Amino acid sequence: MAEEDCELNEKRKREIAKWFLLNSPAGEIQYIAKDLRSVLNDEKAYNEAALEAFPLYNKSHFICLELPDRSGEVLVTSYNELDENEFLDPRTAQVAIVDHVKQVCTDMRPTADEELSSPYIEEFRYAL
């Protein structure tokens, strides 16, 4: 019985930590995460919550990250997401690889032809 209670408590800690991270004010998640890590005093629960919450937070807040070669910035949104950590930068035709928890763009790769928008869509993007 005690093991079940402990398991529930760990799950509950993770859910509460995730809630705090997801409800952080815009641009303040790193400060909340730092405080939350020290309050929780449970590295496993914090890491699990962070791995779940940061990608959702980053995409919902449309964060903008500088590209590694400093050639520009990439928006992190669900609209340009190709894979879990890959985001298309249509301006440079590059795919940015993102570390969500650190909120940095760690690498870039060229875009494959099937990942690019059609010329019809690009016409509207340039107009905007």
Helices and strands as residue ranges (DSSP letters): H 2-22, H 29-40, H 43-60, E 63-66, E 73-76, E 81-83, E 86-89, E 94-99, E 104-110, G 113-115, H 119-127
